[in-house]
Every structure is written in structure tokens, then in C-alpha cells.
Amino acid sequence: MTDLERRVAELERRLDAWESGHADGPAAPTVAPGTFWALEGLKEQLADVASGGVLFTGAVRLPGPEEGRAHEWQYGAVTDELLASDWTDVAEAFAALGHGLRLRLLREVLSGRTSATELADLDDVGTSGQIYHHLRQLTAAGWLRSAGRGRYEVPEGRVVPLLVALAAARPA
């Protein structure tokens, strides 16, 4: 049997199996066991919570002066609690992320450029006064903190949430 004949036979076998088991319409795609291990764990934890919840987690190693340093973090929340909370409390944190230059500064800090001088030396970032304005906004919102001597860092508890926010904002 040629490779093409073998492939066609396999497709016919799979189509027959699919049609015989799904006469009422298409079935959901098959997902390999273990694919949604975090989701399954969350569902077990929230089995008695009707509204469910959300979980985000990460284990990250970044380049730069602290190369190899692990940032491990997880956070879960119950849906009812999230919906009942005052969302205006987080507006400043989101607003700070709402500017392309501030996002670039955060990326540069995560990549190892931690001093205001290094950041001001980048192309197309504006004057040092503008840099400090953006650094102050990011610091006030908790996305950065001063590490002394004109240096900045993303706080430990903000590394994974920042990367989650970026991942969530990407087009689907």
C-alpha cells in the first residue's frame, strides 16, 4: 500500500468513526488528556461554587542582571467576588498600561535595562523628563518600584500578572 493509499484509508476510517458516533451533529474537538490540567484542578477546587472562578499562574525566568531568577506566582478568584467588586479600584493599574511607551519601558526593565539613564538612551523614548513622567506613572500604579540609585524593577508579585495581562490583550 502506498503512503497516499494508507493516508486516505486512515482518513476514511476516522470519518466513518466520527459519523457513526455523531449522528446529531458535529462533536467538540478531542482534547488530549492532561491538556487542561490547571483548569481541571480549578474546577475541582471550586466544585461547590456555582459561579466558578478564574485562575492565572506562571513560572518565569527572565534575562538581565537577575538572569535565571524564578518568578513563580498564582492567583485565583471566585467569579461572584470579582463581579461584585469595585472595578474602578483597578482603573489606575490598567491606565498605566494603556500607553505604548510605558509598555516598552516595562519590557526593557524586564529585559535588564533597569536604570533611568539606560532607558533614556533608547531610541524614540523622548526626553529624560518624559521618561521620568512615565516611570512615575508606572511606579504609582505598582507596575514598577524604585530599586535605588535611579534603578527600577518590576515587583516580584507583578511579573507574572504583567505577562498575563499582555497575553490576555493579544488578539485571539
Residue pairs with C-beta under 8 A, 6 or more apart in sequence:
1 9
18 27
21 27
38 55
38 57
39 55
41 55
42 53
42 54
42 55
42 76
43 52
45 76
46 52
46 53
46 78
49 78
49 79
49 80
51 78
51 79
51 80
51 83
52 78
52 79
53 76
53 77
53 78
53 79
53 82
54 76
54 77
54 79
54 82
55 74
55 75
55 76
56 74
56 75
56 76
56 160
56 161
56 164
57 73
57 74
57 75
57 160
58 71
58 72
58 73
58 74
58 159
58 160
58 163
58 164
59 70
59 71
59 72
60 70
60 71
60 72
60 159
60 160
60 163
61 67
61 68
61 69
61 70
61 71
62 69
62 71
62 110
62 111
62 112
62 159
63 111
63 112
64 110
64 111
64 112
64 113
64 114
65 112
65 114
67 112
71 156
71 159
71 160
72 160
73 156
73 157
73 159
73 160
73 161
74 160
75 161
92 140
92 141
93 141
93 142
93 143
95 141
96 102
96 137
96 138
96 140
96 141
96 143
97 103
97 106
97 141
97 143
97 165
99 134
99 137
101 125
101 126
101 130
101 134
102 134
102 137
102 138
102 143
103 166
104 122
104 125
105 119
105 125
105 131
105 134
105 135
105 138
105 144
106 138
106 143
106 144
106 154
106 162
108 118
108 119
108 122
109 119
109 144
109 152
109 153
109 154
110 154
110 159
110 162
113 119
113 122
114 147
114 151
114 152
114 153
115 149
115 150
115 151
115 152
116 128
116 131
116 132
116 135
116 150
116 151
116 152
117 150
119 125
119 131
119 135
119 152
120 127
120 128
120 131
125 131
135 144
135 152
138 144
138 152
139 145
139 146
139 152
142 155
142 158
143 154
143 158
143 162
144 152
144 153
144 154
144 155
145 152
145 153
145 154
145 155
146 152
147 153
154 162
